[in-house]
Each structure stands twice: as structure tokens, then as C-alpha cells.
Amino acid sequence: MAPGGVVLIEVSGRQAPALARLFEQAGIQSSVIHSEQWDATVVMGRVAGGVAGGDRSRHGSPHRYRAS
């Protein structure tokens, strides 16, 4: 993935935590985003430094928030 690149995957609310964990294990920052308006859940992955699988110390744990 390119530096600063982002991937968005729409999943069910039940699947989101597992996908976020997979991203984190691969060194990809993850966020779970849910829209009440659209009743949709998306897992966003971002590689801060560019290449996944590098130094995990710079990556946080999944963040969860509600989109308006």
C-alpha cells in the first residue's frame, strides 16, 4: 500500500472487530466506522509509513466511533 494509503471495506457489525484485528496484526492501523443514517459499517485501514508489516510500535489499536 502506498504511504498514507487507505482501504475501506464494508462489513457487518459482527465482522468488523475480526477484520480490524487482522489489519492490526498486519501492521495496518484500523478504524471501525458505523453510520446510523445508512446502517452501514466500514473498516478503514491505513499504513502510516507506507509498507505493511513493518514496525508495529507506531500503530495503535482499533478506534471505534460513530459517523454522523
All heavy atoms as TSV, in Angstrom:
chain	resi	resn	atom	element	x	y	z
A	1	MET	N	N	0.847	-1.160	0.000
A	1	MET	CA	C	0.000	0.000	0.000
A	1	MET	C	C	0.900	1.233	0.000
A	1	MET	O	O	1.920	1.263	0.681
A	1	MET	CB	C	-0.899	-0.023	1.245
A	1	MET	CG	C	-1.975	1.016	1.208
A	1	MET	SD	S	-3.080	1.050	2.662
A	1	MET	CE	C	-3.654	-0.609	2.791
A	2	ALA	N	N	0.530	2.249	-0.735
A	2	ALA	CA	C	1.323	3.472	-0.827
A	2	ALA	C	C	1.339	4.212	0.513
A	2	ALA	O	O	0.391	4.094	1.296
A	2	ALA	CB	C	0.748	4.378	-1.913
A	3	PRO	N	N	2.387	4.994	0.791
A	3	PRO	CA	C	2.418	5.769	2.030
A	3	PRO	C	C	1.149	6.611	2.168
A	3	PRO	O	O	0.746	7.300	1.234
A	3	PRO	CB	C	3.643	6.664	1.874
A	3	PRO	CG	C	4.522	5.911	0.921
A	3	PRO	CD	C	3.573	5.206	-0.021
A	4	GLY	N	N	0.505	6.499	3.324
A	4	GLY	CA	C	-0.721	7.245	3.562
A	4	GLY	C	C	-1.940	6.644	2.893
A	4	GLY	O	O	-3.035	7.195	2.975
A	5	GLY	N	N	-1.764	5.518	2.215
A	5	GLY	CA	C	-2.874	4.874	1.516
A	5	GLY	C	C	-3.941	4.378	2.468
A	5	GLY	O	O	-3.669	4.068	3.626
A	6	VAL	N	N	-5.172	4.334	1.980
A	6	VAL	CA	C	-6.318	3.922	2.792
A	6	VAL	C	C	-7.112	2.880	2.030
A	6	VAL	O	O	-7.285	2.980	0.813
A	6	VAL	CB	C	-7.223	5.139	3.097
A	6	VAL	CG1	C	-8.483	4.716	3.825
A	6	VAL	CG2	C	-6.479	6.170	3.905
A	7	VAL	N	N	-7.617	1.879	2.759
A	7	VAL	CA	C	-8.518	0.891	2.190
A	7	VAL	C	C	-9.771	0.898	3.054
A	7	VAL	O	O	-9.691	0.988	4.278
A	7	VAL	CB	C	-7.886	-0.522	2.115
A	7	VAL	CG1	C	-7.504	-1.029	3.472
A	7	VAL	CG2	C	-8.810	-1.489	1.414
A	8	LEU	N	N	-10.951	0.860	2.414
A	8	LEU	CA	C	-12.229	0.809	3.110
A	8	LEU	C	C	-12.944	-0.465	2.696
A	8	LEU	O	O	-13.075	-0.735	1.507
A	8	LEU	CB	C	-13.105	2.018	2.756
A	8	LEU	CG	C	-12.539	3.377	3.107
A	8	LEU	CD1	C	-13.368	4.470	2.462
A	8	LEU	CD2	C	-12.498	3.560	4.602
A	9	ILE	N	N	-13.417	-1.225	3.686
A	9	ILE	CA	C	-14.139	-2.463	3.403
A	9	ILE	C	C	-15.442	-2.443	4.184
A	9	ILE	O	O	-15.429	-2.350	5.423
A	9	ILE	CB	C	-13.306	-3.703	3.776
A	9	ILE	CG1	C	-11.990	-3.710	2.998
A	9	ILE	CG2	C	-14.116	-4.977	3.526
A	9	ILE	CD1	C	-11.049	-4.830	3.362
A	10	GLU	N	N	-16.569	-2.534	3.476
A	10	GLU	CA	C	-17.860	-2.588	4.143
A	10	GLU	C	C	-18.096	-4.010	4.627
A	10	GLU	O	O	-17.945	-4.971	3.873
A	10	GLU	CB	C	-18.979	-2.160	3.200
A	10	GLU	CG	C	-20.315	-2.077	3.909
A	10	GLU	CD	C	-21.441	-1.578	3.029
A	10	GLU	OE1	O	-21.237	-1.403	1.817
A	10	GLU	OE2	O	-22.531	-1.365	3.578
A	11	VAL	N	N	-18.443	-4.129	5.903
A	11	VAL	CA	C	-18.674	-5.427	6.537
A	11	VAL	C	C	-19.870	-5.312	7.470
A	11	VAL	O	O	-20.364	-4.225	7.731
A	11	VAL	CB	C	-17.439	-5.888	7.351
A	11	VAL	CG1	C	-16.246	-6.131	6.459
A	11	VAL	CG2	C	-17.105	-4.897	8.441
A	12	SER	N	N	-20.306	-6.447	8.000
A	12	SER	CA	C	-21.367	-6.409	9.004
A	12	SER	C	C	-20.755	-5.963	10.333
A	12	SER	O	O	-19.540	-6.060	10.540
A	12	SER	CB	C	-22.011	-7.782	9.167
A	12	SER	OG	O	-21.151	-8.658	9.849
A	13	GLY	N	N	-21.593	-5.489	11.229
A	13	GLY	CA	C	-21.123	-5.090	12.545
A	13	GLY	C	C	-20.468	-6.235	13.293
A	13	GLY	O	O	-19.539	-6.024	14.083
A	14	ARG	N	N	-20.926	-7.450	13.055
A	14	ARG	CA	C	-20.328	-8.628	13.709
A	14	ARG	C	C	-18.943	-8.938	13.157
A	14	ARG	O	O	-18.089	-9.463	13.863
A	14	ARG	CB	C	-21.230	-9.844	13.542
A	14	ARG	CG	C	-22.516	-9.762	14.327
A	14	ARG	CD	C	-23.279	-11.074	14.293
A	14	ARG	NE	N	-23.057	-11.833	13.082
A	14	ARG	CZ	C	-24.012	-12.225	12.241
A	14	ARG	NH1	N	-25.264	-11.937	12.485
A	14	ARG	NH2	N	-23.720	-12.930	11.173
A	15	GLN	N	N	-18.713	-8.673	11.877
A	15	GLN	CA	C	-17.433	-8.996	11.237
A	15	GLN	C	C	-16.360	-7.944	11.490
A	15	GLN	O	O	-15.168	-8.234	11.391
A	15	GLN	CB	C	-17.618	-9.134	9.725
A	15	GLN	CG	C	-18.493	-10.287	9.307
A	15	GLN	CD	C	-18.820	-10.226	7.830
A	15	GLN	OE1	O	-19.094	-9.153	7.293
A	15	GLN	NE2	N	-18.792	-11.381	7.181
A	16	ALA	N	N	-16.773	-6.730	11.793
A	16	ALA	CA	C	-15.841	-5.600	11.887
A	16	ALA	C	C	-14.700	-5.824	12.883
A	16	ALA	O	O	-13.536	-5.574	12.539
A	16	ALA	CB	C	-16.605	-4.318	12.205
A	17	PRO	N	N	-14.966	-6.277	14.119
A	17	PRO	CA	C	-13.850	-6.443	15.061
A	17	PRO	C	C	-12.785	-7.436	14.573
A	17	PRO	O	O	-11.592	-7.206	14.739
A	17	PRO	CB	C	-14.521	-6.945	16.342
A	17	PRO	CG	C	-15.935	-6.464	16.237
A	17	PRO	CD	C	-16.257	-6.534	14.770
A	18	ALA	N	N	-13.217	-8.523	13.945
A	18	ALA	CA	C	-12.254	-9.522	13.450
A	18	ALA	C	C	-11.398	-8.941	12.327
A	18	ALA	O	O	-10.182	-9.160	12.288
A	18	ALA	CB	C	-12.982	-10.769	12.970
A	19	LEU	N	N	-12.001	-8.187	11.425
A	19	LEU	CA	C	-11.233	-7.586	10.332
A	19	LEU	C	C	-10.271	-6.531	10.877
A	19	LEU	O	O	-9.111	-6.457	10.438
A	19	LEU	CB	C	-12.163	-6.967	9.283
A	19	LEU	CG	C	-11.466	-6.319	8.091
A	19	LEU	CD1	C	-10.530	-7.291	7.377
A	19	LEU	CD2	C	-12.496	-5.749	7.123
A	20	ALA	N	N	-10.721	-5.743	11.831
A	20	ALA	CA	C	-9.834	-4.740	12.438
A	20	ALA	C	C	-8.624	-5.422	13.080
A	20	ALA	O	O	-7.494	-4.939	12.951
A	20	ALA	CB	C	-10.596	-3.909	13.464
A	21	ARG	N	N	-8.840	-6.548	13.757
A	21	ARG	CA	C	-7.721	-7.292	14.353
A	21	ARG	C	C	-6.761	-7.800	13.280
A	21	ARG	O	O	-5.539	-7.751	13.449
A	21	ARG	CB	C	-8.238	-8.460	15.184
A	21	ARG	CG	C	-8.715	-8.066	16.567
A	21	ARG	CD	C	-8.955	-9.276	17.464
A	21	ARG	NE	N	-9.927	-10.211	16.912
A	21	ARG	CZ	C	-11.249	-10.124	17.081
A	21	ARG	NH1	N	-11.767	-9.146	17.774
A	21	ARG	NH2	N	-12.050	-11.028	16.551
A	22	LEU	N	N	-7.301	-8.295	12.173
A	22	LEU	CA	C	-6.438	-8.770	11.085
A	22	LEU	C	C	-5.578	-7.629	10.537
A	22	LEU	O	O	-4.384	-7.819	10.265
A	22	LEU	CB	C	-7.273	-9.375	9.954
A	22	LEU	CG	C	-7.886	-10.738	10.246
A	22	LEU	CD1	C	-8.841	-11.137	9.121
A	22	LEU	CD2	C	-6.803	-11.784	10.427
A	23	PHE	N	N	-6.185	-6.463	10.354
A	23	PHE	CA	C	-5.413	-5.301	9.893
A	23	PHE	C	C	-4.283	-5.007	10.883
A	23	PHE	O	O	-3.135	-4.813	10.488
A	23	PHE	CB	C	-6.302	-4.069	9.765
A	23	PHE	CG	C	-7.097	-3.979	8.479
A	23	PHE	CD1	C	-7.983	-2.936	8.292
A	23	PHE	CD2	C	-6.975	-4.910	7.467
A	23	PHE	CE1	C	-8.717	-2.819	7.122
A	23	PHE	CE2	C	-7.695	-4.811	6.296
A	23	PHE	CZ	C	-8.570	-3.751	6.130
A	24	GLU	N	N	-4.609	-4.953	12.172
A	24	GLU	CA	C	-3.614	-4.633	13.196
A	24	GLU	C	C	-2.482	-5.654	13.199
A	24	GLU	O	O	-1.319	-5.290	13.319
A	24	GLU	CB	C	-4.272	-4.565	14.573
A	24	GLU	CG	C	-5.244	-3.415	14.745
A	24	GLU	CD	C	-4.581	-2.050	14.764
A	24	GLU	OE1	O	-3.462	-1.928	15.299
A	24	GLU	OE2	O	-5.196	-1.106	14.241
A	25	GLN	N	N	-2.813	-6.926	13.049
A	25	GLN	CA	C	-1.790	-7.976	13.017
A	25	GLN	C	C	-0.866	-7.821	11.819
A	25	GLN	O	O	0.286	-8.232	11.862
A	25	GLN	CB	C	-2.447	-9.358	13.010
A	25	GLN	CG	C	-3.118	-9.705	14.309
A	25	GLN	CD	C	-3.988	-10.953	14.216
A	25	GLN	OE1	O	-4.136	-11.556	13.157
A	25	GLN	NE2	N	-4.579	-11.327	15.334
A	26	ALA	N	N	-1.366	-7.215	10.748
A	26	ALA	CA	C	-0.562	-6.990	9.548
A	26	ALA	C	C	0.178	-5.653	9.598
A	26	ALA	O	O	0.838	-5.272	8.635
A	26	ALA	CB	C	-1.461	-7.036	8.310
A	27	GLY	N	N	0.056	-4.930	10.720
A	27	GLY	CA	C	0.750	-3.649	10.844
A	27	GLY	C	C	-0.003	-2.500	10.210
A	27	GLY	O	O	0.585	-1.479	9.872
A	28	ILE	N	N	-1.304	-2.656	10.030
A	28	ILE	CA	C	-2.140	-1.628	9.413
A	28	ILE	C	C	-3.036	-1.023	10.486
A	28	ILE	O	O	-3.743	-1.748	11.190
A	28	ILE	CB	C	-3.004	-2.232	8.286
A	28	ILE	CG1	C	-2.099	-2.836	7.211
A	28	ILE	CG2	C	-3.941	-1.189	7.694
A	28	ILE	CD1	C	-2.832	-3.653	6.168
A	29	GLN	N	N	-3.002	0.303	10.626
A	29	GLN	CA	C	-3.892	0.973	11.575
A	29	GLN	C	C	-5.322	0.730	11.136
A	29	GLN	O	O	-5.622	0.778	9.937
A	29	GLN	CB	C	-3.629	2.465	11.598
A	29	GLN	CG	C	-2.266	2.844	12.098
A	29	GLN	CD	C	-1.984	4.324	11.919
A	29	GLN	OE1	O	-2.460	4.948	10.984
A	29	GLN	NE2	N	-1.208	4.868	12.826
A	30	SER	N	N	-6.218	0.500	12.094
A	30	SER	CA	C	-7.599	0.238	11.709
A	30	SER	C	C	-8.568	1.082	12.508
A	30	SER	O	O	-8.292	1.440	13.656
A	30	SER	CB	C	-7.939	-1.247	11.887
A	30	SER	OG	O	-7.904	-1.600	13.249
A	31	SER	N	N	-9.676	1.402	11.869
A	31	SER	CA	C	-10.778	2.116	12.498
A	31	SER	C	C	-12.062	1.460	12.043
A	31	SER	O	O	-12.194	1.094	10.875
A	31	SER	CB	C	-10.805	3.586	12.076
A	31	SER	OG	O	-9.625	4.243	12.449
A	32	VAL	N	N	-12.998	1.303	12.968
A	32	VAL	CA	C	-14.320	0.799	12.626
A	32	VAL	C	C	-15.264	1.992	12.634
A	32	VAL	O	O	-15.343	2.719	13.627
A	32	VAL	CB	C	-14.791	-0.276	13.631
A	32	VAL	CG1	C	-16.210	-0.727	13.297
A	32	VAL	CG2	C	-13.842	-1.462	13.619
A	33	ILE	N	N	-15.949	2.202	11.524
A	33	ILE	CA	C	-16.837	3.350	11.359
A	33	ILE	C	C	-18.237	2.835	11.098
A	33	ILE	O	O	-18.433	1.996	10.219
A	33	ILE	CB	C	-16.373	4.229	10.179
A	33	ILE	CG1	C	-14.905	4.611	10.363
A	33	ILE	CG2	C	-17.269	5.443	10.024
A	33	ILE	CD1	C	-14.224	5.043	9.100
A	34	HIS	N	N	-19.198	3.331	11.872
A	34	HIS	CA	C	-20.587	2.921	11.662
A	34	HIS	C	C	-21.444	4.153	11.424
A	34	HIS	O	O	-21.354	5.136	12.144
A	34	HIS	CB	C	-21.132	2.148	12.856
A	34	HIS	CG	C	-22.551	1.720	12.650
A	34	HIS	ND1	N	-22.880	0.650	11.842
A	34	HIS	CD2	C	-23.710	2.235	13.097
A	34	HIS	CE1	C	-24.199	0.532	11.820
A	34	HIS	NE2	N	-24.723	1.483	12.569
A	35	SER	N	N	-22.268	4.101	10.394
A	35	SER	CA	C	-23.215	5.173	10.089
A	35	SER	C	C	-24.613	4.703	10.446
A	35	SER	O	O	-25.116	3.740	9.859
A	35	SER	CB	C	-23.156	5.530	8.596
A	35	SER	OG	O	-24.249	6.368	8.260
A	36	GLU	N	N	-25.227	5.366	11.419
A	36	GLU	CA	C	-26.613	5.061	11.765
A	36	GLU	C	C	-27.529	5.433	10.596
A	36	GLU	O	O	-28.481	4.725	10.294
A	36	GLU	CB	C	-27.039	5.827	13.021
A	36	GLU	CG	C	-26.320	5.401	14.283
A	36	GLU	CD	C	-26.683	3.998	14.737
A	36	GLU	OE1	O	-27.799	3.529	14.425
A	36	GLU	OE2	O	-25.845	3.377	15.399
A	37	GLN	N	N	-27.211	6.556	9.936
A	37	GLN	CA	C	-28.038	7.036	8.823
A	37	GLN	C	C	-28.146	5.995	7.711
A	37	GLN	O	O	-29.214	5.767	7.168
A	37	GLN	CB	C	-27.461	8.338	8.263
A	37	GLN	CG	C	-28.223	8.871	7.075
A	37	GLN	CD	C	-27.589	10.148	6.512
A	37	GLN	OE1	O	-26.585	10.632	7.014
A	37	GLN	NE2	N	-28.185	10.683	5.469
A	38	TRP	N	N	-27.039	5.362	7.370
A	38	TRP	CA	C	-27.007	4.399	6.273
A	38	TRP	C	C	-27.048	2.955	6.769
A	38	TRP	O	O	-27.046	2.031	5.957
A	38	TRP	CB	C	-25.765	4.620	5.415
A	38	TRP	CG	C	-25.749	5.965	4.790
A	38	TRP	CD1	C	-25.016	7.054	5.197
A	38	TRP	CD2	C	-26.518	6.405	3.680
A	38	TRP	NE1	N	-25.274	8.122	4.405
A	38	TRP	CE2	C	-26.204	7.759	3.452
A	38	TRP	CE3	C	-27.442	5.786	2.849
A	38	TRP	CZ2	C	-26.782	8.499	2.430
A	38	TRP	CZ3	C	-28.022	6.535	1.831
A	38	TRP	CH2	C	-27.689	7.863	1.631
A	39	ASP	N	N	-27.048	2.774	8.096
A	39	ASP	CA	C	-26.983	1.440	8.702
A	39	ASP	C	C	-25.869	0.628	8.044
A	39	ASP	O	O	-26.062	-0.492	7.569
A	39	ASP	CB	C	-28.326	0.709	8.598
A	39	ASP	CG	C	-28.337	-0.573	9.416
A	39	ASP	OD1	O	-27.578	-0.654	10.407
A	39	ASP	OD2	O	-29.082	-1.502	9.054
A	40	ALA	N	N	-24.687	1.227	8.003
A	40	ALA	CA	C	-23.536	0.623	7.329
A	40	ALA	C	C	-22.325	0.670	8.254
A	40	ALA	O	O	-22.141	1.633	9.000
A	40	ALA	CB	C	-23.230	1.361	6.035
A	41	THR	N	N	-21.497	-0.368	8.181
A	41	THR	CA	C	-20.259	-0.443	8.956
A	41	THR	C	C	-19.105	-0.647	7.995
A	41	THR	O	O	-19.177	-1.480	7.094
A	41	THR	CB	C	-20.310	-1.606	9.968
A	41	THR	OG1	O	-21.437	-1.412	10.825
A	41	THR	CG2	C	-19.038	-1.677	10.795
A	42	VAL	N	N	-18.044	0.132	8.200
A	42	VAL	CA	C	-16.853	0.075	7.351
A	42	VAL	C	C	-15.628	-0.068	8.247
A	42	VAL	O	O	-15.552	0.566	9.296
A	42	VAL	CB	C	-16.731	1.368	6.502
A	42	VAL	CG1	C	-15.406	1.423	5.773
A	42	VAL	CG2	C	-17.879	1.486	5.537
A	43	VAL	N	N	-14.691	-0.909	7.832
A	43	VAL	CA	C	-13.393	-0.956	8.488
A	43	VAL	C	C	-12.416	-0.229	7.580
A	43	VAL	O	O	-12.307	-0.540	6.392
A	43	VAL	CB	C	-12.922	-2.404	8.748
A	43	VAL	CG1	C	-11.529	-2.410	9.371
A	43	VAL	CG2	C	-13.910	-3.121	9.655
A	44	MET	N	N	-11.755	0.782	8.149
A	44	MET	CA	C	-10.771	1.558	7.397
A	44	MET	C	C	-9.382	1.124	7.835
A	44	MET	O	O	-9.109	1.019	9.032
A	44	MET	CB	C	-10.939	3.051	7.666
A	44	MET	CG	C	-9.912	3.902	6.941
A	44	MET	SD	S	-10.161	5.662	7.178
A	44	MET	CE	C	-9.601	5.852	8.853
A	45	GLY	N	N	-8.512	0.836	6.870
A	45	GLY	CA	C	-7.128	0.500	7.162
A	45	GLY	C	C	-6.210	1.532	6.546
A	45	GLY	O	O	-6.464	2.012	5.444
A	46	ARG	N	N	-5.172	1.902	7.286
A	46	ARG	CA	C	-4.214	2.897	6.791
A	46	ARG	C	C	-2.805	2.489	7.209
A	46	ARG	O	O	-2.580	2.107	8.350
A	46	ARG	CB	C	-4.523	4.267	7.366
A	46	ARG	CG	C	-3.538	5.347	6.954
A	46	ARG	CD	C	-3.780	6.657	7.678
A	46	ARG	NE	N	-5.161	7.068	7.606
A	46	ARG	CZ	C	-5.631	8.004	6.769
A	46	ARG	NH1	N	-4.830	8.605	5.938
A	46	ARG	NH2	N	-6.907	8.325	6.786
A	47	VAL	N	N	-1.872	2.588	6.281
A	47	VAL	CA	C	-0.464	2.328	6.575
A	47	VAL	C	C	0.241	3.672	6.648
A	47	VAL	O	O	0.429	4.340	5.640
A	47	VAL	CB	C	0.193	1.423	5.510
A	47	VAL	CG1	C	1.662	1.204	5.834
A	47	VAL	CG2	C	-0.536	0.103	5.420
A	48	ALA	N	N	0.594	4.073	7.862
A	48	ALA	CA	C	1.208	5.384	8.069
A	48	ALA	C	C	2.547	5.514	7.354
A	48	ALA	O	O	2.813	6.502	6.697
A	48	ALA	CB	C	1.378	5.662	9.554
A	49	GLY	N	N	3.401	4.491	7.471
A	49	GLY	CA	C	4.735	4.582	6.904
A	49	GLY	C	C	4.830	4.100	5.474
A	49	GLY	O	O	5.853	4.237	4.843
A	50	GLY	N	N	3.785	3.498	4.949
A	50	GLY	CA	C	3.804	3.052	3.575
A	50	GLY	C	C	3.725	1.558	3.392
A	50	GLY	O	O	2.845	1.088	2.714
A	51	VAL	N	N	4.592	0.790	4.018
A	51	VAL	CA	C	4.640	-0.645	3.765
A	51	VAL	C	C	4.126	-1.409	4.982
A	51	VAL	O	O	4.648	-1.247	6.078
A	51	VAL	CB	C	6.080	-1.111	3.423
A	51	VAL	CG1	C	6.120	-2.600	3.190
A	51	VAL	CG2	C	6.585	-0.367	2.209
A	52	ALA	N	N	3.118	-2.234	4.793
A	52	ALA	CA	C	2.562	-3.028	5.890
A	52	ALA	C	C	3.570	-4.061	6.361
A	52	ALA	O	O	4.434	-4.495	5.604
A	52	ALA	CB	C	1.277	-3.718	5.441
A	53	GLY	N	N	3.442	-4.450	7.627
A	53	GLY	CA	C	4.282	-5.498	8.181
A	53	GLY	C	C	5.576	-4.988	8.785
A	53	GLY	O	O	6.391	-5.772	9.224
A	54	GLY	N	N	5.757	-3.666	8.837
A	54	GLY	CA	C	6.970	-3.098	9.404
A	54	GLY	C	C	6.878	-2.978	10.909
A	54	GLY	O	O	6.273	-3.797	11.581
A	55	ASP	N	N	7.451	-1.923	11.460
A	55	ASP	CA	C	7.487	-1.681	12.894
A	55	ASP	C	C	6.088	-1.416	13.430
A	55	ASP	O	O	5.503	-0.383	13.170
A	55	ASP	CB	C	8.402	-0.483	13.175
A	55	ASP	CG	C	8.449	-0.135	14.645
A	55	ASP	OD1	O	8.054	-0.950	15.487
A	55	ASP	OD2	O	8.895	0.984	14.946
A	56	ARG	N	N	5.551	-2.353	14.225
A	56	ARG	CA	C	4.190	-2.220	14.757
A	56	ARG	C	C	4.114	-1.223	15.907
A	56	ARG	O	O	3.040	-0.837	16.310
A	56	ARG	CB	C	3.649	-3.572	15.216
A	56	ARG	CG	C	3.352	-4.494	14.072
A	56	ARG	CD	C	2.711	-5.770	14.519
A	56	ARG	NE	N	1.713	-5.628	15.556
A	56	ARG	CZ	C	0.423	-5.301	15.356
A	56	ARG	NH1	N	0.001	-5.047	14.141
A	56	ARG	NH2	N	-0.412	-5.214	16.365
A	57	SER	N	N	5.222	-0.792	16.455
A	57	SER	CA	C	5.181	0.096	17.616
A	57	SER	C	C	4.533	1.433	17.287
A	57	SER	O	O	4.035	2.106	18.156
A	57	SER	CB	C	6.596	0.322	18.162
A	57	SER	OG	O	7.389	1.000	17.210
A	58	ARG	N	N	4.501	1.827	16.046
A	58	ARG	CA	C	3.899	3.111	15.682
A	58	ARG	C	C	2.407	2.988	15.416
A	58	ARG	O	O	1.741	3.978	15.152
A	58	ARG	CB	C	4.606	3.687	14.467
A	58	ARG	CG	C	4.398	2.865	13.224
A	58	ARG	CD	C	5.084	3.496	12.027
A	58	ARG	NE	N	4.884	2.600	10.911
A	58	ARG	CZ	C	5.806	2.236	10.064
A	58	ARG	NH1	N	7.008	2.706	10.167
A	58	ARG	NH2	N	5.529	1.417	9.088
A	59	HIS	N	N	1.866	1.769	15.434
A	59	HIS	CA	C	0.457	1.562	15.131
A	59	HIS	C	C	-0.340	1.372	16.409
A	59	HIS	O	O	0.047	0.606	17.275
A	59	HIS	CB	C	0.267	0.330	14.232
A	59	HIS	CG	C	1.002	0.457	12.937
A	59	HIS	ND1	N	0.692	1.404	12.003
A	59	HIS	CD2	C	2.046	-0.223	12.443
A	59	HIS	CE1	C	1.516	1.289	10.978
A	59	HIS	NE2	N	2.347	0.306	11.217
A	60	GLY	N	N	-1.462	2.048	16.498
A	60	GLY	CA	C	-2.326	1.921	17.675
A	60	GLY	C	C	-3.318	0.788	17.524
A	60	GLY	O	O	-3.319	0.049	16.554
A	61	SER	N	N	-4.169	0.657	18.508
A	61	SER	CA	C	-5.219	-0.355	18.460
A	61	SER	C	C	-6.435	0.212	17.733
A	61	SER	O	O	-6.517	1.416	17.500
A	61	SER	CB	C	-5.584	-0.780	19.875
A	61	SER	OG	O	-6.024	0.336	20.600
A	62	PRO	N	N	-7.412	-0.636	17.392
A	62	PRO	CA	C	-8.573	-0.145	16.649
A	62	PRO	C	C	-9.312	0.956	17.392
A	62	PRO	O	O	-9.450	0.922	18.603
A	62	PRO	CB	C	-9.465	-1.385	16.529
A	62	PRO	CG	C	-8.561	-2.535	16.732
A	62	PRO	CD	C	-7.475	-2.056	17.650
A	63	HIS	N	N	-9.743	1.949	16.635
A	63	HIS	CA	C	-10.535	3.049	17.183
A	63	HIS	C	C	-11.953	2.875	16.691
A	63	HIS	O	O	-12.167	2.545	15.532
A	63	HIS	CB	C	-9.992	4.395	16.701
A	63	HIS	CG	C	-8.553	4.591	17.048
A	63	HIS	ND1	N	-8.131	4.888	18.313
A	63	HIS	CD2	C	-7.443	4.493	16.292
A	63	HIS	CE1	C	-6.817	4.994	18.329
A	63	HIS	NE2	N	-6.375	4.746	17.118
A	64	ARG	N	N	-12.905	3.123	17.549
A	64	ARG	CA	C	-14.313	2.971	17.172
A	64	ARG	C	C	-15.012	4.304	17.374
A	64	ARG	O	O	-14.892	4.923	18.411
A	64	ARG	CB	C	-14.976	1.903	18.016
A	64	ARG	CG	C	-14.313	0.561	17.827
A	64	ARG	CD	C	-14.949	-0.489	18.691
A	64	ARG	NE	N	-14.134	-1.670	18.746
A	64	ARG	CZ	C	-14.061	-2.569	17.780
A	64	ARG	NH1	N	-14.758	-2.449	16.696
A	64	ARG	NH2	N	-13.284	-3.620	17.903
A	65	TYR	N	N	-15.731	4.733	16.384
A	65	TYR	CA	C	-16.524	5.944	16.518
A	65	TYR	C	C	-17.706	5.886	15.592
A	65	TYR	O	O	-17.777	5.060	14.700
A	65	TYR	CB	C	-15.694	7.199	16.271
A	65	TYR	CG	C	-15.039	7.282	14.915
A	65	TYR	CD1	C	-15.667	7.921	13.868
A	65	TYR	CD2	C	-13.787	6.720	14.700
A	65	TYR	CE1	C	-15.060	8.011	12.636
A	65	TYR	CE2	C	-13.188	6.801	13.459
A	65	TYR	CZ	C	-13.835	7.452	12.435
A	65	TYR	OH	O	-13.245	7.534	11.224
A	66	ARG	N	N	-18.651	6.738	15.820
A	66	ARG	CA	C	-19.886	6.799	15.038
A	66	ARG	C	C	-19.799	7.927	14.022
A	66	ARG	O	O	-19.513	9.055	14.389
A	66	ARG	CB	C	-21.095	7.039	15.934
A	66	ARG	CG	C	-21.279	5.965	16.967
A	66	ARG	CD	C	-22.247	4.958	16.454
A	66	ARG	NE	N	-22.483	3.945	17.469
A	66	ARG	CZ	C	-22.708	2.701	17.187
A	66	ARG	NH1	N	-22.715	2.295	15.941
A	66	ARG	NH2	N	-22.925	1.822	18.128
A	67	ALA	N	N	-20.063	7.634	12.773
A	67	ALA	CA	C	-20.138	8.663	11.743
A	67	ALA	C	C	-21.529	9.292	11.807
A	67	ALA	O	O	-22.505	8.626	12.108
A	67	ALA	CB	C	-19.902	8.069	10.360
A	68	SER	N	N	-21.614	10.573	11.548
A	68	SER	CA	C	-22.941	11.211	11.586
A	68	SER	C	C	-23.580	11.241	10.223
A	68	SER	O	O	-23.021	10.963	9.231
A	68	SER	CB	C	-22.821	12.626	12.135
A	68	SER	OG	O	-21.845	13.337	11.424
